[in-house]
Amino acid sequence: MKNLLILAALSALPVAAADISGAWKLEGDIAGVHINRVCAIKQADNKITGGCKNQTNELVLTGEVNGSNVTWKYDTDYEGTKVTLVFKGTIEEGASMKGSIEASGASGEFTAKRQ
């Protein structure tokens, strides 16, 4: 019984967030559109900020890390319309990420590798 209480208490502790600060090479596809970006991420506790460069400007990103899970978003322009891309993924050994992209009802997948 005592062991069960200890296990229950330990499982309630927050999982330490992986540190993903640094440069990442991001590739993905959403609704047939290929995404190829270099993103610079800064992490403070579980919050992330930074930017991803496209052909013309820097896209400001915000998000968070929870254990090995990461979520972030940035606004971009697609054919004259503002679109918010939302990335949800898993950090793998601190050197790569993979997951899903969602924007305006469309979805796709991405991978990222630490530079």
C-alpha positions as CSV (number, residue, x, y, z in Angstrom):
1,M,0.0,0.0,0.0
2,K,2.8,2.4,0.9
3,N,4.5,1.6,-2.4
4,L,1.3,2.5,-4.3
5,L,1.1,5.8,-2.5
6,I,4.7,6.6,-3.5
7,L,4.1,5.6,-7.1
8,A,0.9,7.8,-7.2
9,A,2.8,10.7,-5.8
10,L,5.7,10.3,-8.3
11,S,3.4,10.0,-11.3
12,A,1.7,13.4,-10.3
13,L,5.1,15.2,-10.6
14,P,5.5,17.3,-13.8
15,V,7.7,15.8,-16.5
16,A,10.8,17.9,-17.2
17,A,10.6,19.5,-20.6
18,A,13.3,18.7,-23.1
19,D,15.4,21.8,-24.0
20,I,15.0,22.5,-27.7
21,S,16.8,25.9,-27.8
22,G,18.8,26.3,-31.0
23,A,18.5,26.1,-34.8
24,W,16.2,23.5,-36.5
25,K,15.8,22.5,-40.1
26,L,12.0,22.1,-40.6
27,E,10.4,20.3,-43.6
28,G,6.8,19.3,-44.1
29,D,3.8,19.2,-46.3
30,I,0.3,20.6,-45.8
31,A,-2.5,20.3,-48.3
32,G,0.1,19.7,-51.1
33,V,2.2,22.7,-50.2
34,H,5.8,21.9,-49.2
35,I,7.3,23.8,-46.2
36,N,11.1,24.2,-45.9
37,R,12.2,26.5,-43.1
38,V,15.1,27.1,-40.7
39,C,13.7,28.0,-37.3
40,A,15.6,29.5,-34.3
41,I,14.0,28.5,-31.1
42,K,14.6,30.0,-27.6
43,Q,13.3,28.1,-24.6
44,A,12.6,29.4,-21.1
45,D,11.2,26.8,-18.7
46,N,8.4,25.2,-20.9
47,K,7.7,28.3,-23.1
48,I,9.3,28.6,-26.5
49,T,9.7,31.7,-28.7
50,G,11.7,32.4,-31.9
51,G,11.2,32.6,-35.6
52,C,11.2,30.6,-38.8
53,K,12.6,32.1,-42.0
54,N,10.7,31.8,-45.3
55,Q,11.7,33.3,-48.6
56,T,10.8,36.9,-47.7
57,N,10.7,37.4,-43.9
58,E,10.9,35.9,-40.4
59,L,7.8,34.3,-39.0
60,V,7.4,34.8,-35.2
61,L,6.7,31.6,-33.4
62,T,5.3,30.9,-29.9
63,G,4.6,27.7,-28.1
64,E,5.4,25.3,-25.3
65,V,7.2,22.1,-24.5
66,N,5.7,19.5,-22.1
67,G,8.0,16.5,-21.5
68,S,8.8,15.2,-25.0
69,N,5.7,16.9,-26.6
70,V,6.0,20.3,-28.3
71,T,3.4,22.6,-29.7
72,W,4.0,25.9,-31.5
73,K,2.4,28.2,-34.0
74,Y,3.2,31.1,-36.4
75,D,1.3,33.3,-38.8
76,T,2.1,33.3,-42.5
77,D,0.6,34.6,-45.7
78,Y,-0.7,32.2,-48.3
79,E,-1.9,33.7,-51.6
80,G,-2.8,37.0,-49.8
81,T,-4.5,35.4,-46.8
82,K,-3.2,35.3,-43.3
83,V,-3.0,31.7,-42.1
84,T,-1.9,30.4,-38.7
85,L,0.1,27.1,-38.8
86,V,-0.1,25.0,-35.7
87,F,2.6,22.4,-35.2
88,K,2.2,19.5,-32.7
89,G,5.0,17.0,-32.4
90,T,7.2,14.7,-30.4
91,I,10.9,15.5,-29.6
92,E,13.1,12.4,-30.2
93,E,16.3,12.3,-28.2
94,G,16.7,16.1,-28.4
95,A,17.9,15.9,-31.9
96,S,14.8,15.6,-34.0
97,M,11.0,16.2,-34.0
98,K,8.1,14.9,-36.0
99,G,4.4,15.5,-35.9
100,S,1.4,17.2,-37.5
101,I,0.6,20.6,-39.0
102,E,-2.9,22.1,-39.0
103,A,-4.0,25.3,-40.7
104,S,-7.5,26.5,-41.7
105,G,-9.0,23.0,-41.8
106,A,-6.0,21.5,-43.7
107,S,-3.5,19.1,-42.2
108,G,-0.2,17.6,-42.9
109,E,3.0,16.3,-41.3
110,F,6.5,17.7,-40.5
111,T,9.9,16.6,-39.4
112,A,12.7,18.8,-38.0
113,K,16.3,18.1,-37.3
114,R,18.6,20.1,-34.9
115,Q,21.3,22.0,-36.8
